[in-house]
Amino acid sequence: MTINEAQTLVDKWIKEYGVRYFNELTNMAMLTEEVGEVARIIARRYGEQSEKESDKNKNLADEMADVLFVLICLANQTGIDLEKALTKNINKKTQRDGTRHINNEKLK
């Protein structure tokens, strides 16, 4: 699935099942909440915090998909083509950081 196809799929889902998009501020709060859920899993599963029994059955992939879904909602609401935006962003990073990380002694 392309990013454009994902944006279309989310838009179709919202119109068929979600009634309408939540406003942008609500979606921003929801995005923050979903990112927090991803952070909680990673901190406990891969970081130094111990994982609670209730967290062990949390699905990291599903939580990441929740983040992506809400991010796509925000892009759709604000008229952003994420595929174009990501391509432009990668090009910017390549020009700006093309040798920065390769030459970083801390990464060797």
N, C-alpha and C positions, 0 to 999 in steps of 0.2 A: 504494500500500500504506500503510495506517495503521501507526502505531507498535504498536498492539495486535496487528495482523495480523503484523507483523515478529516480535514476541515469540512468538506462536504458531508461526510458521514455524521460528524458531530452535529452539524447544522440540521440535517434531516432528523436525527434523533431528538434534538431539542424541540423541533416543530411537531413531531409525531407524539412524543411521550412527555416532554418536559413543559409543554404548554407554551412557554416563552423563556427567553434568557433571563436569569436574574440580572439585576443591574450590575454595572461594572464594579462598584465598590463592594457589593456582596460577593461577587466572583473573586475579587482580589483577596478578601478575607478568607474565602474558601480555599484559594490557592495556597495561602499562607498556612492554613490548617493542614492541608494535604502534604505540603513540604515538611511540616513538623512531624507528621506520621512517618514519612520516609526517614527523617533524621533520627527519630526514636528507634526504629528498627536497626538502622546502621550503627548507631551509637552502642546499642546493646549486643548486636550480633557480631559486629566487626571491631568495635571499639573496646574500651576498657570497662564500661559499665556492665554489670551482670544483667542477664536477660531474665525478666520475670516470667513465671510460668504462663501467665496470660498473654505474653508477647510472643511466645515460641511458635504459635500457630499463625502469626501474622504473615501475610504473603507480600514480600517486597515488590515483586513484579506488579501485583494488583495495585499497590499503593503508588508506584511510579506511574501506572496507567491513569490513576485518578488525577495525579499532578498534570499529566499531559492533556487529559480531557478538559480540565478547567482552564489551562493555558490556551488551548484551542478555542474554547468559548470566548475568552477575552480577545483573542486575535480576531475571531469572527465579528465580535461586537464592535471592534475598533477599526475594522476594514484592513487588517494587516494580512498580507499573503506570507505566511510563515516560510514557505519554500523559498521565495525570493529573499526574504529577510535573512534566512539562515545562510544562503549562498553568499549574499553580500557580506555578512558577518564573518564567514570563514575566509573570504578574500581579504577582508580588512586585517584579520588576525595573521594571515599568512604574510602580508606585506609588512605589518608592524613587528611580528614576532618570528619571522622566518628563520632566524639564526639564534634568537635569544635563548631558547630552551636547549638547543643543541650545544651551545657554548657555556651553559650553566654547569659549573663544576659540582654543584650540589646535587645534580641529577645523574651524575656518572657513577 
